[in-house]
Amino acid sequence: MPSSISTLPEMPRRPRELPASVPVCYCPAMPDPVTLPVLETPRLRLEPLVPAHATETFGPLGDERLYRFIPGNPPANLAALEARYGLLSGRRSPDDTQGWLNWVMRRRDSGEPVGTLEATVYPDRSSSIAYVVFVRHQRRGLATEGVARMVEHLVVDHGITLLVAEVDTRNAASVGLLDRLRFSRVATVRDADHFKGTPSDEFRYELRPVFPAE
Ligand SMILES: CC(C)(COP(=O)(O)OP(=O)(O)OC[C@H]1O[C@@H](n2cnc3c(N)ncnc32)[C@H](O)[C@@H]1OP(=O)(O)O)[C@@H](O)C(=O)NCCC(=O)NCCS
């Protein structure tokens, strides 16, 4: 049985009408990602990433525990993070073939930033996703809430038909999140990567949206 995003919170609408043909470039057929919207959930506000977010996220992103099962490392310094956010906030790859959609998740009650979300959108209407919740905010369902809202946005507003996440097989938290969101594990890739001195086996997870009949 295919996975269904109709099981996710707030997934009531069909995507807007899209051209039948697959675009050859990310840009012409998709909403302008430069005008990426603020998204909301009961507890979170998802703000389109801008360089000014670096000041708030630099501290929590310095926690080494976030990088145990991913290739990255803490940002070297604030200027490096600002420069990275500057690149990402262009919302498109330099060759204009991919949409780079990034958000900072912020608690609506306290205003604290709690993590980041990332979606790379390809011309075939697939998207690979990634996510980080800062350590002191983990295990409260915030990734579930934020990623579900991003997935809804990708499907409804960008016409995405396939969502993909690649996860180190040791990353129990990420596996737990994807199971919670009803992604399907479709493959295991041995030696998919090598970082922090060890080989990394990866699970590939997919979600293909299915809409209830109207
Ligand atoms: C993966 C990550 C984003 C999860 O964030 P989170 O806000 O703690 O996740 P949630 O609280 O929404 O939990 C989602 C599910 O995963 C489970 N889970 C979360 N952390 C877990 C852990 N350490 N071990 C086992 N299961 C875990 C939860 O129990 C929940 O499932 P349930 O609702 O059925 O109980 C967070 O651990 C993180 O940022 N890790 C470091 C960065 C990273 O590895 N990103 C993923 C790259 S692929």
PDBQT file of the ligand as one rigid body, heavy atoms in Angstrom, charges set to zero:
ROOT
HETATM    1  C1  LIG A 301      16.191  13.772  13.863  1.00  0.00    +0.000 C 
HETATM    2  C2  LIG A 301      15.700  14.949  14.703  1.00  0.00    +0.000 C 
HETATM    3  C3  LIG A 301      15.428  16.144  13.784  1.00  0.00    +0.000 C 
HETATM    4  C4  LIG A 301      14.403  14.566  15.441  1.00  0.00    +0.000 C 
HETATM    5  O1  LIG A 301      13.913  15.739  16.103  1.00  0.00    +0.000 OA
HETATM    6  P1  LIG A 301      12.841  15.671  17.314  1.00  0.00    +0.000 P 
HETATM    7  O2  LIG A 301      12.156  16.988  17.389  1.00  0.00    +0.000 OA
HETATM    8  O3  LIG A 301      13.529  15.193  18.532  1.00  0.00    +0.000 OA
HETATM    9  O4  LIG A 301      11.837  14.544  16.807  1.00  0.00    +0.000 OA
HETATM   10  P2  LIG A 301      10.341  14.298  17.359  1.00  0.00    +0.000 P 
HETATM   11  O5  LIG A 301      10.290  14.687  18.801  1.00  0.00    +0.000 OA
HETATM   12  O6  LIG A 301       9.370  14.930  16.431  1.00  0.00    +0.000 OA
HETATM   13  O7  LIG A 301      10.245  12.713  17.288  1.00  0.00    +0.000 OA
HETATM   14  C5  LIG A 301       9.855  12.042  16.104  1.00  0.00    +0.000 C 
HETATM   15  C6  LIG A 301       9.797  10.557  16.363  1.00  0.00    +0.000 C 
HETATM   16  O8  LIG A 301      11.119  10.044  16.477  1.00  0.00    +0.000 OA
HETATM   17  C7  LIG A 301      11.285   9.412  17.726  1.00  0.00    +0.000 C 
HETATM   18  N1  LIG A 301      12.608   9.765  18.236  1.00  0.00    +0.000 N 
HETATM   19  C8  LIG A 301      13.090  11.025  18.389  1.00  0.00    +0.000 A 
HETATM   20  N2  LIG A 301      14.339  10.956  18.898  1.00  0.00    +0.000 NA
HETATM   21  C9  LIG A 301      14.621   9.630  19.040  1.00  0.00    +0.000 A 
HETATM   22  C10 LIG A 301      15.769   8.932  19.471  1.00  0.00    +0.000 A 
HETATM   23  N3  LIG A 301      16.874   9.580  19.906  1.00  0.00    +0.000 N 
HETATM   24  N4  LIG A 301      15.742   7.579  19.471  1.00  0.00    +0.000 NA
HETATM   25  C11 LIG A 301      14.649   6.916  19.045  1.00  0.00    +0.000 A 
HETATM   26  N5  LIG A 301      13.512   7.531  18.597  1.00  0.00    +0.000 NA
HETATM   27  C12 LIG A 301      13.523   8.875  18.596  1.00  0.00    +0.000 A 
HETATM   28  C13 LIG A 301      10.212   9.968  18.619  1.00  0.00    +0.000 C 
HETATM   29  O9  LIG A 301       9.878   9.073  19.655  1.00  0.00    +0.000 OA
HETATM   30  C14 LIG A 301       9.078  10.205  17.659  1.00  0.00    +0.000 C 
HETATM   31  O10 LIG A 301       8.344   9.038  17.396  1.00  0.00    +0.000 OA
HETATM   32  P3  LIG A 301       6.904   8.809  18.123  1.00  0.00    +0.000 P 
HETATM   33  O11 LIG A 301       6.101  10.049  17.891  1.00  0.00    +0.000 OA
HETATM   34  O12 LIG A 301       6.361   7.598  17.434  1.00  0.00    +0.000 OA
HETATM   35  O13 LIG A 301       7.230   8.598  19.573  1.00  0.00    +0.000 OA
HETATM   36  C15 LIG A 301      16.764  15.356  15.772  1.00  0.00    +0.000 C 
HETATM   37  O14 LIG A 301      17.086  14.227  16.543  1.00  0.00    +0.000 OA
HETATM   38  C16 LIG A 301      18.035  15.932  15.183  1.00  0.00    +0.000 C 
HETATM   39  O15 LIG A 301      18.091  17.117  14.877  1.00  0.00    +0.000 OA
HETATM   40  N6  LIG A 301      19.094  15.104  15.055  1.00  0.00    +0.000 N 
HETATM   41  C17 LIG A 301      20.394  15.608  14.582  1.00  0.00    +0.000 C 
HETATM   42  C18 LIG A 301      20.388  16.021  13.118  1.00  0.00    +0.000 C 
HETATM   43  C19 LIG A 301      20.020  14.864  12.218  1.00  0.00    +0.000 C 
HETATM   44  O16 LIG A 301      20.509  13.744  12.390  1.00  0.00    +0.000 OA
HETATM   45  N7  LIG A 301      19.135  15.143  11.248  1.00  0.00    +0.000 N 
HETATM   46  C20 LIG A 301      18.643  14.132  10.339  1.00  0.00    +0.000 C 
HETATM   47  C21 LIG A 301      19.539  13.935   9.181  1.00  0.00    +0.000 C 
HETATM   48  S1  LIG A 301      18.922  12.653   8.116  1.00  0.00    +0.000 SA
ENDROOT
TORSDOF 0
